[in-house]
Structures are given as structure tokens and as C-alpha cells.
Amino acid sequence: VITFVWCGQSGPMDAAEVARYQAMSPPPISADAVFVTDISTGTELFAQNAEEPLPPASLTKIVSALVVLERANLEETVEILEEDLVSPEESQVGLTVGDRLSVRDLLHGMLIPSGNDATLALARHVGTAAIGEGVSPEQAVAQFVTMMNAEAAELGATSSHFLNPTGIDDEGHVMSARDVAIVTKTALQNSLFSEIVATTDAVLGSELLPDGYRVSTTNQLLAEGIVTGVKTGTTAQAGGCLVTSFAVGPNRIVAVILGSDVAETTDGVQDNTARFAETRALLDAVKADYLWLDPTLPGVVSGLAEELSVWEVDLATGDLLPVPASSE
């Protein structure tokens, strides 16, 4: 399989000119870093400070979820301990000490409402299984974080370093926008992850609460049906963070925003909606600034058939080729 990227010109593309152009600068937004990529073809669309290590807030949980999905039995149950609970200021499911939930339900609690309590319970569960019974919750979570760092390194997320599984502010806990896209692409290949991050509302099973735990997405764009995922994040140091996925024809796009402006309303409530407006701007720019062509159609890329024959390769079928709508 070979992927082609066009340098931007009028008329049919010359296959010899395919594959050399820089990702565009995004439209003006407040975010510290932006990275937008077509994960179907591997084409970078927009980039701004994409390599800069920055606090990722709860986008961290994408890596946490990957480790859980690789290491845990989804049907195992986890008892909630006092050590899993978090302060009222943190996002949470509201889990009850002594309750037992399945790994599957806790993953929903981690990713839909961004529950730090569900995340800590899962981290402790997986970390304990790795080390062995008898370790403290702190030791188990520390082992889980070690697994997270190994996972990121294995995936090529080289600007990432984790100190906790939830994404709370911690000096040196960082990801780059490009790294977020890298781990998101891998995570979306898991059908359960993809299903959970596209879910707006769910009820988590409980052995103590007859009605279970009702959770709702923190992703405003998902609730509006504009995107198909993926994860929100906000802290004082990170600002507003958001990674989204959406479709352009058969292609899947991932857009990452780190460090979007967070304001405070007159009644003291945090306003982190800038990240949603800025992602809408990116979505509009993707559709306005790029053409989406079928490179296998006659006349789209002149000389393509001959060059493919020389290299003895085939194009991946079904995906469209994103090319700049106009020359720079």
C-alpha cells in the first residue's frame, strides 16, 4: 500500500510531483497546539506547535484505556476502594466504596464522563494484577503508569510522559498534539473504545445502587452529533483540550486541540467551550481548504498507473486523497 499527497496545483496531478507538501497552518484560534490528520491516508492537514509537550489533562485517559483494554478481562469485577475516590472538584462517576463494577462499565465511566474515580479503580486493578496481590493501591497505580509510558513509547508517542492515569496537573506530565493523534488512531482501531467514545449517555451496573450510575458525555460536539468522539480534558494548567474524530466521505479525520482558552463566567463557573468552537472552525477548514479526490479515477493523477507498476504497489481502496483546494 502506498499513500500519495499532492503539492497543490491546477489540473491533473503529475505522479512524479505527488507526496511533498507541508500541513497548513490552522485558522486563528486560541489553542497552544493544534494537529489535524486524516488517519485513513496518513495525511497531515493542519499543524501548529504539534510537537510541543504540553499538559494534556484527561486526554491522558486514551492511553489509560489502551492499557486496560490490553491487560484486563472486560467481565472481571473491581471493588471500589476509598483510595479510588476523588475530590469534588474532579470529574467523576460518583462511585460508592464497596460497590463492584465490571471493567467494561468502568471503561465507560472513564471515557464518557471522564471519571477520575473509575480511572483510578481500573489503574489499581490492572497494576495489582501485574505486580501481584498484597501491594498497596499507590504501588499498583504507579505500576500502571509505568505501563502507560511503555505503551506510549511503543506507539511512537515520543513527546509523552505520564505521572498519573487521570491527567490531573503534575509537573512533567505531558503529551504533544501529534502524540495525542497517534494514540487516538490506535485506540479507535479497538471496536469497544470506538463505541464508548461515540456514546453520549449510559448507565453503569452496580451491586449497591438499584438504578446504577447514570453518566453523560462531556463532549458537546458529540452530543450535537457533529463528531463521533473522542475525549475532552480541562485543568488549570492544561486549559481546554479536545480530541475529536469525524468523517469526510469514507475518510476518518482526527483533530487535536491543546491549551484552548478557559474563561470564568460572572457567577464563577468555568467556561471551557472555546475548545468546541475552535474544533468547529477546524472541521470547517478541513472541508473548505482541501479537495477529496479518488486517485484511482482516470485523469486525476496523470502517470499514476505507470508509476505504481514500476514500484509494484497498489493504492489502498476506498479512501479519498486530500489535496489542498488551491496553491499556496
C-alpha positions as CSV (number, residue, x, y, z in Angstrom):
1,V,0.0,0.0,0.0
2,I,1.3,3.5,-0.8
3,T,-0.1,6.9,0.2
4,F,0.2,9.9,-2.1
5,V,0.0,13.6,-1.0
6,W,-0.3,16.3,-3.6
7,C,1.7,19.5,-3.6
8,G,-1.2,21.8,-4.8
9,Q,-1.6,22.8,-8.5
10,S,-4.4,23.1,-11.0
11,G,-5.4,20.4,-13.4
12,P,-4.4,16.7,-13.2
13,M,-1.7,15.8,-10.8
14,D,1.6,14.5,-12.1
15,A,2.5,11.4,-10.1
16,A,6.1,12.5,-10.1
17,E,5.1,15.6,-8.1
18,V,3.0,13.6,-5.6
19,A,4.0,13.5,-1.9
20,R,5.7,16.7,-0.8
21,Y,3.7,19.5,0.9
22,Q,3.6,20.8,4.4
23,A,0.5,20.7,6.6
24,M,-1.3,24.0,6.5
25,S,-1.5,26.4,9.4
26,P,-4.8,26.2,11.1
27,P,-7.3,29.1,11.2
28,P,-6.6,31.6,14.0
29,I,-7.6,30.1,17.4
30,S,-6.6,30.4,21.0
31,A,-5.1,26.9,21.4
32,D,-1.4,26.5,22.2
33,A,-1.2,23.5,19.9
34,V,-3.2,22.0,17.0
35,F,-2.8,18.9,14.9
36,V,-5.4,17.6,12.4
37,T,-4.7,14.4,10.4
38,D,-6.5,12.1,8.0
39,I,-5.9,8.8,9.7
40,S,-7.2,6.9,6.8
41,T,-4.4,8.0,4.5
42,G,-1.9,9.3,7.0
43,T,-2.1,12.8,5.5
44,E,-1.4,15.7,7.9
45,L,-3.8,18.6,7.3
46,F,-3.2,21.3,9.9
47,A,-0.4,21.7,12.4
48,Q,0.7,24.3,14.9
49,N,3.2,23.6,17.7
50,A,2.3,19.9,17.1
51,E,5.5,18.6,18.7
52,E,5.4,20.7,21.8
53,P,5.0,18.7,25.1
54,L,2.1,20.2,26.9
55,P,-0.3,19.2,29.8
56,P,-2.9,17.0,28.2
57,A,-5.5,16.9,31.0
58,S,-7.9,14.0,30.6
59,L,-6.7,13.2,27.1
60,T,-4.3,11.1,29.2
61,K,-7.2,8.6,29.6
62,I,-6.9,7.5,26.0
63,V,-3.6,5.9,26.9
64,S,-5.0,4.6,30.2
65,A,-7.9,3.0,28.3
66,L,-5.4,1.3,25.8
67,V,-3.5,-0.3,28.7
68,V,-6.7,-1.5,30.3
69,L,-8.0,-2.9,27.1
70,E,-4.8,-4.8,26.5
71,R,-4.3,-6.1,30.1
72,A,-7.7,-6.6,31.7
73,N,-10.6,-9.0,31.3
74,L,-13.7,-6.9,30.5
75,E,-16.0,-9.0,32.5
76,E,-13.9,-9.1,35.7
77,T,-15.4,-7.0,38.5
78,V,-13.5,-4.4,40.5
79,E,-14.3,-3.5,44.1
80,I,-14.3,0.3,44.7
81,L,-12.0,1.3,47.5
82,E,-11.6,4.6,49.4
83,E,-8.4,5.3,47.5
84,D,-10.3,5.4,44.2
85,L,-12.4,8.3,45.3
86,V,-11.5,11.9,44.2
87,S,-12.2,15.4,45.4
88,P,-15.5,17.1,44.4
89,E,-13.6,19.4,42.0
90,E,-12.5,16.5,39.8
91,S,-14.6,14.9,37.1
92,Q,-16.1,11.6,38.4
93,V,-18.8,9.0,38.2
94,G,-19.6,9.3,41.9
95,L,-18.7,5.7,42.7
96,T,-19.5,4.2,46.1
97,V,-16.9,2.5,48.3
98,G,-17.7,-1.3,48.5
99,D,-19.6,-1.4,45.2
100,R,-18.4,-3.7,42.5
101,L,-18.4,-2.8,38.8
102,S,-17.2,-4.7,35.7
103,V,-14.0,-3.5,33.9
104,R,-16.3,-2.8,30.9
105,D,-18.6,-0.5,32.9
106,L,-15.6,1.3,34.5
107,L,-14.2,1.9,31.0
108,H,-17.5,3.6,30.2
109,G,-17.1,5.6,33.4
110,M,-13.6,6.6,32.5
111,L,-14.3,7.8,28.9
112,I,-17.9,9.1,28.8
113,P,-18.0,11.5,31.9
114,S,-14.2,11.4,32.2
115,G,-14.4,9.9,35.6
116,N,-11.2,10.1,37.6
117,D,-12.6,7.6,40.2
118,A,-13.3,5.0,37.5
119,T,-9.9,5.6,36.1
120,L,-8.1,5.1,39.4
121,A,-10.1,1.9,40.1
122,L,-9.0,0.5,36.8
123,A,-5.4,1.6,37.2
124,R,-5.3,0.0,40.6
125,H,-6.9,-3.2,39.3
126,V,-4.5,-3.6,36.4
127,G,-1.5,-2.6,38.4
128,T,-2.3,-5.1,41.1
129,A,-2.7,-7.9,38.6
130,A,0.7,-7.0,37.1
131,I,2.6,-7.0,40.4
132,G,0.6,-9.4,42.5
133,E,-1.8,-9.3,45.4
134,G,-0.7,-7.6,48.6
135,V,0.6,-4.3,47.0
136,S,-0.7,-1.0,48.1
137,P,-3.1,1.0,45.9
138,E,-0.4,3.6,45.4
139,Q,2.1,0.9,44.3
140,A,-0.5,-0.6,41.9
141,V,-1.3,2.8,40.3
142,A,2.4,3.5,40.0
143,Q,2.9,0.2,38.1
144,F,0.0,1.1,35.8
145,V,1.6,4.5,35.0
146,T,4.8,2.6,34.1
147,M,2.7,0.6,31.6
148,M,1.3,3.8,30.2
149,N,4.7,5.2,29.5
150,A,5.8,1.9,27.9
151,E,2.6,1.9,25.7
152,A,3.2,5.5,24.5
153,A,6.8,4.7,23.7
154,E,5.8,1.6,21.8
155,L,3.3,3.6,19.7
156,G,5.9,6.3,18.9
157,A,4.4,9.0,21.1
158,T,7.9,10.2,21.9
159,S,7.0,13.6,23.4
160,S,4.7,12.0,26.1
161,H,5.4,11.3,29.7
162,F,2.9,10.3,32.3
163,L,2.9,10.6,36.1
164,N,-0.7,9.6,36.8
165,P,-3.5,7.8,34.9
166,T,-6.1,10.6,35.1
167,G,-4.4,13.7,33.6
168,I,-4.5,15.9,36.7
169,D,-1.9,18.6,36.7
170,D,1.5,17.2,37.6
171,E,4.8,18.9,36.6
172,G,6.3,16.8,33.8
173,H,3.1,15.1,32.8
174,V,2.9,16.0,29.1
175,M,1.8,15.0,25.6
176,S,2.2,16.7,22.3
177,A,-0.8,17.2,19.9
178,R,0.8,14.8,17.4
179,D,1.2,12.2,20.2
180,V,-2.5,12.5,21.1
181,A,-3.4,11.9,17.4
182,I,-1.0,8.9,17.3
183,V,-2.5,7.2,20.4
184,T,-6.1,8.1,19.3
185,K,-5.6,6.4,15.9
186,T,-4.5,3.2,17.6
187,A,-7.4,3.4,20.2
188,L,-10.0,3.9,17.5
189,Q,-8.9,0.6,16.0
190,N,-10.4,-1.0,19.1
191,S,-14.1,-1.5,18.5
192,L,-15.1,-1.2,22.2
193,F,-13.1,2.0,22.6
194,S,-14.6,3.4,19.4
195,E,-18.1,2.5,20.6
196,I,-17.6,4.0,24.1
197,V,-16.3,7.4,22.9
198,A,-19.2,7.7,20.5
199,T,-21.7,7.1,23.3
200,T,-23.5,10.2,24.8
201,D,-25.3,8.5,27.7
202,A,-25.0,5.2,29.6
203,V,-26.0,3.5,32.8
204,L,-23.2,1.6,34.6
205,G,-24.2,-1.5,36.5
206,S,-24.0,-1.5,40.3
207,E,-24.3,-4.1,43.1
208,L,-25.4,-1.4,45.6
209,L,-27.5,1.1,43.6
210,P,-30.6,-0.3,42.0
211,D,-30.6,2.3,39.3
212,G,-26.8,2.1,38.7
213,Y,-24.7,5.1,37.8
214,R,-26.0,7.4,35.0
215,V,-23.3,9.1,33.0
216,S,-23.3,11.6,30.2
217,T,-20.7,12.8,27.8
218,T,-18.6,15.8,28.4
219,N,-18.1,16.3,24.7
220,Q,-20.5,19.0,23.5
221,L,-19.8,18.3,19.8
222,L,-20.6,14.6,20.3
223,A,-23.9,15.5,22.0
224,E,-24.8,17.7,19.0
225,G,-24.0,14.9,16.5
226,I,-21.2,16.8,14.9
227,V,-18.4,14.3,15.7
228,T,-18.0,10.6,16.6
229,G,-15.7,11.0,19.6
230,V,-13.3,11.2,21.3
231,K,-12.2,12.8,24.5
232,T,-12.3,16.1,26.5
233,G,-9.9,17.4,29.1
234,T,-9.6,20.6,31.2
235,T,-7.3,21.6,34.0
236,A,-5.9,24.9,35.3
237,Q,-2.5,24.2,33.6
238,A,-3.7,22.4,30.5
239,G,-6.5,24.8,29.6
240,G,-9.2,23.4,27.3
241,C,-8.2,20.2,25.5
242,L,-10.2,18.2,23.0
243,V,-9.5,15.4,20.5
244,T,-12.3,14.6,18.1
245,S,-12.9,12.3,15.2
246,F,-15.2,12.9,12.2
247,A,-15.8,11.6,8.7
248,V,-15.2,13.2,5.4
249,G,-16.7,10.7,2.9
250,P,-15.0,7.4,3.7
251,N,-12.0,9.0,5.4
252,R,-11.7,9.5,9.1
253,I,-10.2,12.7,10.5
254,V,-8.7,13.2,14.0
255,A,-8.4,16.8,15.3
256,V,-6.4,17.7,18.4
257,I,-6.5,20.9,20.4
258,L,-4.3,21.5,23.5
259,G,-4.4,24.7,25.6
260,S,-7.6,26.4,24.4
261,D,-8.7,29.4,26.4
262,V,-10.7,28.8,29.6
263,A,-12.7,31.7,31.0
264,E,-14.8,32.2,34.1
265,T,-18.4,33.4,33.9
266,T,-19.7,36.2,36.1
267,D,-21.1,33.7,38.6
268,G,-17.7,32.0,38.9
269,V,-18.4,29.0,36.7
270,Q,-15.7,27.7,34.4
271,D,-16.3,28.3,30.7
272,N,-14.3,25.8,28.6
273,T,-16.5,26.0,25.5
274,A,-13.8,27.7,23.4
275,R,-12.3,24.3,22.5
276,F,-15.6,23.3,20.9
277,A,-16.0,26.5,18.8
278,E,-12.3,26.1,17.7
279,T,-12.8,22.5,16.7
280,R,-15.8,23.5,14.7
281,A,-13.6,26.0,12.9
282,L,-11.1,23.3,12.2
283,L,-13.8,21.0,10.9
284,D,-15.0,23.7,8.6
285,A,-11.4,24.4,7.4
286,V,-10.8,20.8,6.6
287,K,-13.8,20.8,4.3
288,A,-13.1,24.2,2.8
289,D,-9.3,24.1,2.4
290,Y,-9.0,20.5,1.0
291,L,-10.4,18.7,-2.0
292,W,-11.1,15.0,-1.6
293,L,-10.3,13.1,-4.7
294,D,-10.4,9.5,-5.8
295,P,-6.8,8.9,-7.1
296,T,-7.9,5.8,-8.9
297,L,-10.2,7.6,-11.3
298,P,-8.9,8.3,-14.8
299,G,-7.2,11.7,-15.2
300,V,-6.9,12.5,-11.5
301,V,-3.2,11.7,-11.2
302,S,-1.5,11.6,-14.6
303,G,1.1,8.8,-14.9
304,L,-0.1,7.1,-11.7
305,A,-0.7,3.7,-13.3
306,E,2.7,3.7,-14.8
307,E,4.5,4.7,-11.5
308,L,2.5,2.1,-9.5
309,S,3.6,-0.5,-12.0
310,V,7.2,0.5,-11.7
311,W,7.1,0.3,-7.9
312,E,4.9,-2.8,-7.9
313,V,2.5,-1.4,-5.4
314,D,-1.3,-0.8,-5.2
315,L,-3.3,2.0,-3.8
316,A,-5.5,1.3,-0.7
317,T,-9.0,1.1,-2.0
318,G,-11.9,3.2,-0.8
319,D,-10.1,6.1,0.8
320,L,-10.0,9.5,-0.9
321,L,-6.9,11.6,-1.3
322,P,-7.0,15.0,0.5
323,V,-5.3,17.7,-1.6
324,P,-5.1,21.5,-1.0
325,A,-8.0,23.3,-2.7
326,S,-5.7,25.9,-4.0
327,S,-1.9,26.6,-4.4
328,E,-0.1,28.3,-1.5
